[in-house]
Amino acid sequence: MALDHYVSQVHLKNFYSPLLGEAFYAIRKAELKIFHQSSNGVCRIEENSTNAYLREDRIVEEFLKTIEPRYNSAISELQGSSISADCIYVLAGFVSYVLVCSPAGMRIQSQPIKALVEQTAKLMDAKGSFPTPPPILAGKSLTDLLENGKIQVKIDPKYPQAIGITGVLSNTKVFGNSAWEILHNPHEDSPFFTSDFPIVVERTRDPRVLNRIVPLAPYLAIRICPNLELNRETIDSDFANFHYRRKKLSRSEVAVINQGIVRCAESIVFSSSN
């Protein structure tokens, strides 16, 4: 049985502390307990990449083979004078994978499906599609039971994961054809954190658009600003619509991003400093 990392070890290792060797500081949000940990001991679930809803149940592992071995070189290239399509693909693919296969991502993507099932059930109930409720339910309809919480819809998180895996390449293209801000953190005493869900969701002036801020290393992050005008059917992997700008952050700007990383973390935050 494979222990699959839903946040790649190659990402986590970039946040190792120089004082701890091959480990970082880990902080549990629930009780603020701090401990030392290696990348191998966190962000992993048995058979997390295996999905029985798919014809090839571990197909996402094939996708990861095109991402993880090139992660560190992509980070190096991102700091250079030119950025290749390969670099964009690797980093956009990393973000897409975390959104699809992390527990937080699976939970978030379950909510629209849950809402759809509940709404469909209520519509069917209104049309008389269900038999008369038995006496044990005191004559309550399915709609009544859903609204008072007596019946709850539960979604198998593997189902939205399967949907996400089938669209992981499409999401990679969307992210790669968006506008990026390359965020440089020059404050060595205030490094970026990462977490078990290292994607900050950031509101914009347009309520339809949510930016994603992703820490890549203690000194480097990206802000992906999706373009709603992109046609998912026609965009390609050459990332012709990609454009970027670099931004050197102030100490207060780093603090705001770190606050976002902590808020969006599922349960545990990692840092290269105590």
N, C-alpha and C positions, 0 to 999 in steps of 0.2 A: 504494500500500500504506500503510495507516494505521499510525502508531505509537501504540498505545493505552496509556494510563497505567493501571496496575492499582492505584496509589494516586493519587487525584485530585490534580491540581496545586493546586486551590483549598485542599486540606488542607495540602500541603507548603509553600505560600507563607506560611502563618501562622507558620512556623518560620524565616523569613528572619532573618538577623542585622542589627541596626541598624548594625553596623560595616561590613558587607559590601555593603549595598544589596540588590539582588535576588539574593541567594545565601545559603546557609547553610554551616555546617561539616559535612562528611560524613566519617565514619570507617568504614573497612572493618574488619570484625571479624577477618578472617583474619590481617592483618599490622598492624593498628592504624594504618594510614596515614591521615593527616588531609589533606583538600583542600577547596577551595571549589567549590561547585556550585550551579546554579540548578535549579528544579523541573522544567524542561523536559528536563534531561539525565539524569534518573534515573527508576526505576520505570516503565519503558515497554518494551513488546515489540511487534514488528511483528505486526499483526492479532491481538492478544491477545484482543480482544472477539469475534472471528469464530469461530463454532463450527459446523462442518459437520454435527454430530449433530442440530442444531436445524432446524426447518422455516424459521424466520426466523433466519438465521445471525448477525445482529448485533442481535438484539432487546434485549440487555442495554444497548446504547447508548441505547435509548429510555427505559429505566429511569433511566439516569444523567442524562438531561435533566431529570428531576424532582428530582434530588438536588443536583448540583453547583452550579447557579446560586443555590441557596438556602442553601448551606452556611454562609457567613459571617453571614447574618442569623439563622440558627438558633443559632450560637454566641453572638451578642449576646443573643438572647432567652433563652437558657439561664441567663444571668446576671441576668435581670430577676425581677420579682415573680410572673409567671405564665408558664406554659409551654403553648403551643398544641399541638394534634394535628399541625399542619404541622411544627413544630420537632422533635417526637418522630419523625415519619416520616423527615425528612431525615437525622437522625443515626443512627437505627436502620438506615436504608437504606444509609448509608455503610459501617457495620460489616458488614452483610450482603454488600455487594458485594466488599469486601476479602477476606472469608472465602471467597468463591466464585471470584474471578478472579485473585487474586495467586498467584505460583508456589508460595509456601509453603502457601496454602490448598488449591491443586490437589493438591500432593504429599500433604498430610495426608489429604485425602478419598480419595486413591487407595488408602490402606492397607486400609480395610475391604473394598473391592472385591477387592483382591489376595488377602486372606485368604479371602474367599468362593470365589474361583476355585480356590485351592489346595485348600480343604476339599472342594469339589465334585469336583475331579479325583481326590482320594484315595478318596472314596466310590464313584465310578464304577469306579476301579481295583479296589477290593475286591469289586465285583460282577461283575468280569470283562468290563467294557464295552469294554476296549481289546484289540487283538490282542497276540499274544505278542511281547515285545521282540526286535528283531533282534540277531544275534550281535555286531554292533559295540558294543552297549550291555552286553555281557557278561551278558545275562540279567537285568539290573536292571529292576525294574518302575518305572512312572511315580512311584509313591510313594517308592521308594528314591531316584530321581533328584532329586525335589523336596527330599527331606530332606537329601541330601548336597550340594545346591547345584549339581549338574550341569545341572539345568534350572531356570530361574527364570521366574516369571510377571511380565511387565511390563505395566502398565496405561497406556494412552494418557491423559495427564492431561486431555485435552480431554473425555474421557467423564465423569469426575466433575464437571468444570466445567459440562457440559451439564445434568447432574442438578441441580447447585447453582443454575444460572440459572433453571431451571423452578421452583425453590422459593424464589427470592430474595424474593418478596413475602411468602410465608408466614413466612420467617425474620424479615423486617422487622416483621411483626405480633407475632411471639413476643417479639422484643427490646423492641418498643414497649409491650407489655403486661406487662413485667417491672418489678421494683423497681430504681431507679437511685440511685446516690450521685453527686452532683455535687461533684467534687473540686477545690477551689480551692488553688492553689499561690501563696502570698504572697511566696515567696523569689525575688526577681529574679535573684540571683546563682546560683540553682540551678534553672533552668527544666526543664520536662519535655522529654525527647527525643521524637523520632518515628523511624520506620524504614520499611523496605520491607515490613514486616508489622507495622503498628502496633496489634497486638491482644495484650495480655498475657493469658495463660491462667492463672487463679488457682484453686487447689484450695479447696474448702470443707469443712466438717465432714461434709457429705453427699457420699459418693464419687460419686454420680450427677450431681452438679451442678458445673459449672465456671463461675465468674464470668469476665467479660471486662472488662479495664480498657483504655480507649482514650484516648490523649492527643489532644485537639482543638486545642490551642494551647499555647504554653510555660507558660501560667498556668492551664490548665483541662483537666480530664479527666473521664471518666465511668466508673463501675463499674456494669456491667449484671449483675444477679443474676437469672438465669432462674427462672421459676416452673414446676415440673414438673406442677402441677395444671391448667395451661392446656389447653384442648381446641383443638387446631389447626384443627379443622373449624368451630368456632363463633366464634373470636375475630375481632374486626373492626378496621378502620382508625381507629376513633374512640379507640382506646387507653383504654377505660374502666377497665382494670385497672392502668394506669400509676400509680405513685406514686414519690415521691422524697424524699430528704433532702439537705441541703447539709453539706459537711464541709470545714473549713479544716485543711489538712495541716501537720504539723510538718516540720521539715527532714529528720528521719530517715525519715518516711513518704514524702516525695518521693524520697529516695534509694532506698528499697525499690522503688518503682514504676519508677524509671529503671533499676534493675538488671533488673527484669522485662522492660522494653522492650528492653534490650540482649540479654537471653537469648532472647527470642522473635523478634528480628529475623532475617531470613533471611541477609543478608550485609552490610548497611550500615545505619548509624545516622546520623540527622541531628539537629543541634542549633543553636540560635540563638546559642550562646556557645561559645568554644573551651575 
